[in-house]
Amino acid sequence: MTIYSYQNTVFLFLVTAVFLAGACSSGEKQQAAQSDGMAMSDDEHAAHADMQMDAGEPTGESIYNVSSTWQNRRGESVTLNSLGGKVQVVAMVYTHCEHACPRILADMQRIRDGLPEKALSATNFTIISIDPERDTPGRLTDFARENNLSDDQWTLLNGDEGDILEIAALLGVKYKRISDTDFTHSNMITVLNKEGEVAYQRRQLTDQQDKIIDVIHDLGS
């Protein structure tokens, strides 16, 4: 075999080896992603990190002191103080969101599933839309049905823009419309005590739910 032929053979061998290694690595990553959907979800949300706004500080005042009137999924007029008497797990999101909001909702559902029966009976989960034009009561009804949000544990609210801004300020949530269809917003889950005051806030998507479950357990006991 000539030196030229030998060099060509070595080159082809190396190219084949690199290709096969890459294919194996890609297959392993794909298999890992399929077996761990949360890892894929984290990567997706990292790609949309520029759509997240930092959170402000809550005022410390009870949200039950505001006099605003809201609409629930059935189109009924309700006030926030009607939520009193239970621990509230609150998120300000919008139902057409394709990035962080589905993760926030999934985490709220995991919190619900992680609560013991006694704590769960003393807890309610509230979603306040930051997109009142599209998140009509009809849309909230469809969203609740699509995500199995029962009427006895989940409250979905639509309100006037000024009222939404007021609650956002009380909770320290920041949001801003960035297009006709999207908002950038704080990715927070807030726990309110039975008096409507902030007891705890999870401010990052990557934070775990265990702390929230412990807080709710303590508040409900």
C-alpha positions, 0 to 999 in steps of 0.5 A: 500500500502506498503512503498516499493510499494509507493516508486516505484509508486513515482519513476515511476511518477517522471520519467514519468514527467521528460520524458514528460517535456523533450519531450515538451521542445524538441518539443518547441525548434524544433517548434521555430527553424522551425519558426525562421530559422535564430536562427538555422543558428546562432547555426550552425555557432557558431558550426563552430567558429573554422573555422573563422579567425580574420580580419586584418586592411585594408590598406586604399588604393583603390583596383582600383590601382592594375593592376591585371586581373580577370575573371567574370562568363562569362569567360571575362577578367576584371580589378577591376577599371571597378567597379569604379563609384558605391558603392561596397559591397564586400565579399571574400568567396568560393562557396563550403563553407557550413558554414559561406559563405551562411550566408554572401551571405544571408546577402548581399542579405538582404542588397540589399533588404533593400536599397531604389531604388536610393541607389540600382541603385548606388550600386554593389555587388562583390564576390571574390573567395578565391578558384580559382581552383574550382570556375571557370567561369562555377562554378560561373555561376551555383552559380549565377543561384542557388542564383538568382544573377543578372548580373546587380547587382552582379559581381563574380570574379575568379583570380590568387592566388597572385592577390587574396592574394593582394586584401585580404591584401588591405581589411584586409581579412585573409584566409587559406586552412585547407583541400582539400575542406575547408578554414578558413577565415575572415567573413567580408562584406566590403563597398567600396566608389566609388573610391574603398576605404574601407568605412566600414567593418562588421567583425562578422556574428552576426552583423546586416545589418542596419549600412551597409545600412546607410553607402551605403545610405550616399555614394550613395547620 
